[in-house]
């Protein structure tokens, strides 16, 4: 290999480090990289990013005890009990149940997005055999889809024929 094809090393060594083995090591801060046969590829040495024994933690306070993540907070809020006024009196429901009832009411009042949401939730939550019993069929039928595509193709062909007849 001539010298014009050799690329310079990706990282430059900042301080001498003792190492064993034939691999060429270079450092970047505290992380160690091994330069493999492919000079464009870097690998981190095992445990090079770990804490050293006796080293103080870089995040001494850390996450406070009892702190919750996003999923836990969402679950807590959705399962919280609220009082909802219904036509037959007040009732304590979870926020999630109350929102579903509100979505249902919006769907019945004519909101097409709410209808779509309720139908999607039903298809997701209810088993297929229960949907069939309720008379809710699949969203699309392959036979119907094929008929629609054929009809559309025929319409396009007819328009092309009319253009040819009118253009001549």
C-alpha positions in Angstrom: 0.0 0.0 0.0 1.5 3.4 -1.0 1.6 6.3 1.5 -1.0 8.3 -0.5 -3.8 5.8 0.5 -3.0 5.7 4.2 -5.4 7.9 6.3 -4.2 9.7 9.4 -5.5 8.3 12.7 -8.9 9.3 13.8 -7.9 10.3 17.3 -4.5 11.7 18.4 -3.0 10.4 21.6 -3.0 13.1 24.3 -0.9 11.3 26.9 1.2 8.2 27.0 -0.7 5.2 28.3 0.6 1.8 29.1 -1.0 -0.9 27.1 -0.6 -4.6 26.3 -1.2 -6.3 23.0 -0.6 -5.3 19.5 -3.7 -3.0 19.0 -2.9 0.7 18.5 -4.7 2.6 21.3 -5.6 6.3 21.3 -7.5 8.4 23.9 -10.1 11.1 23.8 -10.5 12.4 27.3 -11.2 9.4 29.6 -12.6 7.1 26.8 -10.3 4.7 25.1 -10.7 3.7 21.5 -9.1 0.8 19.7 -8.1 1.4 16.1 -8.9 -1.8 14.1 -7.6 -2.8 10.7 -10.3 -0.5 9.3 -9.0 3.0 10.2 -12.5 4.6 9.9 -13.9 2.3 12.6 -13.6 3.0 16.4 -14.4 0.7 19.2 -14.6 1.6 22.9 -12.6 -0.6 25.2 -14.6 -2.4 27.9 -15.2 -0.5 31.1 -13.5 2.6 29.8 -16.6 4.7 30.6 -17.2 3.1 34.0 -16.5 4.7 37.4 -13.0 4.1 38.8 -12.7 2.8 42.4 -12.8 5.6 44.9 -13.8 8.2 42.3 -16.7 10.4 43.5 -19.9 10.2 41.5 -20.3 12.9 38.7 -23.9 13.1 39.7 -23.9 13.1 43.5 -27.6 14.0 44.0 -28.8 11.7 41.3 -32.5 11.0 40.9 -34.4 11.7 44.1 -36.0 8.8 45.9 -39.6 8.5 44.9 -39.2 10.4 41.6 -41.5 9.0 38.9 -41.0 8.6 35.2 -43.3 9.8 32.5 -45.1 6.5 32.2 -45.8 6.2 35.9 -47.1 9.8 36.0 -49.4 9.2 33.0 -50.7 6.0 34.5 -51.3 7.8 37.8 -53.2 10.6 36.1 -55.3 8.3 33.9 -56.3 6.0 36.8 -57.1 8.9 39.2 -60.8 8.8 40.3 -63.0 11.8 39.4 -66.7 12.5 39.9 -68.7 12.5 36.7 -72.3 13.7 36.3 -74.3 11.2 34.3 -78.0 11.4 33.4 -78.9 8.9 36.1 -76.7 10.7 38.8 -73.1 11.2 39.7 -70.5 8.4 39.6 -66.8 8.1 40.4 -64.8 6.9 37.4 -61.2 6.9 36.4 -60.1 9.8 34.2 -59.6 7.3 31.3 -63.1 6.0 31.6 -64.5 9.6 31.8 -62.6 10.5 28.6 -63.9 7.4 26.8 -67.4 8.4 27.8 -66.9 11.9 26.5 -65.4 10.6 23.2 -68.5 8.4 22.9 -70.8 11.3 23.4 -69.0 13.4 20.9 -69.2 10.5 18.4 -72.9 10.3 18.8 -73.3 14.0 18.5 -71.7 13.9 15.0 -68.0 14.4 15.5 -66.5 12.2 12.8 -63.0 12.2 14.4 -64.5 10.9 17.7 -66.3 8.2 15.7 -63.1 7.2 14.0 -61.3 7.1 17.4 -64.0 5.0 19.1 -64.1 2.6 16.2 -60.3 2.2 16.2 -60.3 1.7 20.0 -63.0 -0.9 19.6 -61.1 -2.8 16.9 -58.0 -2.7 19.1 -59.6 -3.6 22.4 -62.3 -6.1 21.3 -61.7 -9.6 20.0 -62.6 -10.3 16.4 -65.3 -12.8 17.2 -67.1 -10.3 19.5 -66.9 -7.7 16.7 -68.5 -10.2 14.2 -71.3 -10.9 16.7 -71.9 -7.1 16.9 -72.1 -6.8 13.1 -68.9 -4.8 12.8 -67.1 -6.1 9.7 -63.6 -5.5 8.6 -62.6 -2.0 7.5 -62.1 -3.1 3.9 -63.0 -6.2 2.0 -60.5 -7.4 -0.6 -63.4 -8.2 -3.1 -64.8 -4.7 -2.7 -61.4 -3.1 -3.0 -60.8 -5.0 -6.2 -64.1 -4.0 -7.7 -63.4 -0.3 -6.9 -60.0 -0.5 -8.5 -61.4 -2.1 -11.6 -64.2 0.5 -11.8 -61.6 3.3 -11.5 -59.4 1.7 -14.2 -62.3 1.5 -16.5 -63.2 5.2 -15.8 -59.6 6.2 -16.7 -59.7 4.1 -19.9 -63.0 5.8 -21.0 -61.6 9.3 -20.4 -58.5 8.4 -22.5 -60.7 7.1 -25.3 -62.8 10.3 -25.2 -59.6 12.4 -25.4 -58.4 10.5 -28.4 -61.7 10.9 -30.2 -61.9 14.6 -29.4 -58.3 15.3 -30.3 -58.4 13.7 -33.8 
